[in-house]
Amino acid sequence: MSSSKSQSSNQMSKADAERIQSATAKSGGDMSSGGFPARAQSAADRNANAANMSGDMGGKMGSDMGGKMGGDMSSGSKKD
């Protein structure tokens, strides 16, 4: 487990999914959309999105509000 040490040991990382896809493709395994490599990629994407959402929500909301408020305040002062 080289790249997924910061995650729980039972969560699929993008690196894990890449290794599964590569090994399956090299061995001529099932690369269909319902195969294990596709399900591994889906799980890795879900885990990455969940990690991004938990860390970014506060920052995105705060920066959006600040930008809108700043624009409204400056437009109000220009009317004078």
CORFENWO-V462143 format. One record per residue. SS is DSSP state (A for helix, B for strand, O for the rest). PHI is phi in degrees with one decimal (NA if undefined). PSI is psi as a letter, one per 40 degrees, with the letter a starting at -180 (999 if undefined). Layout:
BEGIN
ss=SS phi=PHI psi=PSI
ss=SS phi=PHI psi=PSI
END
This chain:
BEGIN
ss=O phi=NA psi=g
ss=O phi=-86.0 psi=d
ss=O phi=-94.5 psi=e
ss=O phi=-105.8 psi=f
ss=O phi=-66.5 psi=d
ss=O phi=-77.6 psi=e
ss=O phi=-93.2 psi=i
ss=O phi=-60.5 psi=i
ss=O phi=-68.5 psi=e
ss=O phi=-100.2 psi=e
ss=O phi=-96.6 psi=h
ss=O phi=-78.3 psi=h
ss=O phi=-99.0 psi=i
ss=A phi=-62.8 psi=d
ss=A phi=-65.4 psi=d
ss=A phi=-60.9 psi=d
ss=A phi=-63.3 psi=d
ss=A phi=-62.4 psi=d
ss=A phi=-63.8 psi=d
ss=A phi=-64.9 psi=d
ss=A phi=-62.9 psi=d
ss=A phi=-64.1 psi=d
ss=A phi=-64.1 psi=d
ss=A phi=-67.8 psi=d
ss=A phi=-65.7 psi=d
ss=A phi=-65.0 psi=d
ss=O phi=-90.2 psi=e
ss=O phi=77.3 psi=f
ss=O phi=-78.1 psi=a
ss=O phi=-73.1 psi=h
ss=O phi=-106.6 psi=e
ss=O phi=-71.7 psi=i
ss=O phi=-66.5 psi=e
ss=O phi=-101.1 psi=e
ss=O phi=-77.9 psi=i
ss=A phi=-61.8 psi=d
ss=A phi=-58.9 psi=d
ss=A phi=-67.9 psi=d
ss=A phi=-68.8 psi=d
ss=A phi=-65.1 psi=d
ss=A phi=-63.8 psi=d
ss=A phi=-62.0 psi=d
ss=A phi=-64.6 psi=d
ss=A phi=-63.9 psi=d
ss=A phi=-63.9 psi=d
ss=A phi=-61.3 psi=d
ss=A phi=-65.1 psi=d
ss=A phi=-65.9 psi=d
ss=A phi=-65.4 psi=d
ss=A phi=-64.8 psi=d
ss=A phi=-66.6 psi=d
ss=A phi=-68.1 psi=d
ss=A phi=-65.9 psi=d
ss=A phi=-70.3 psi=d
ss=A phi=-93.6 psi=d
ss=A phi=-102.4 psi=e
ss=A phi=-58.7 psi=d
ss=A phi=-63.3 psi=d
ss=A phi=-65.9 psi=d
ss=A phi=-66.9 psi=d
ss=A phi=-64.9 psi=d
ss=A phi=-65.7 psi=d
ss=A phi=-71.4 psi=d
ss=A phi=-65.3 psi=d
ss=A phi=-64.6 psi=d
ss=A phi=-62.6 psi=d
ss=A phi=-65.8 psi=d
ss=A phi=-69.1 psi=d
ss=A phi=-67.5 psi=d
ss=A phi=-62.1 psi=d
ss=A phi=-66.3 psi=d
ss=A phi=-66.6 psi=d
ss=A phi=-67.4 psi=d
ss=A phi=-70.5 psi=d
ss=A phi=-70.4 psi=d
ss=A phi=-69.7 psi=d
ss=A phi=-78.7 psi=e
ss=A phi=-76.8 psi=e
ss=O phi=-71.3 psi=d
ss=O phi=-67.4 psi=999
END
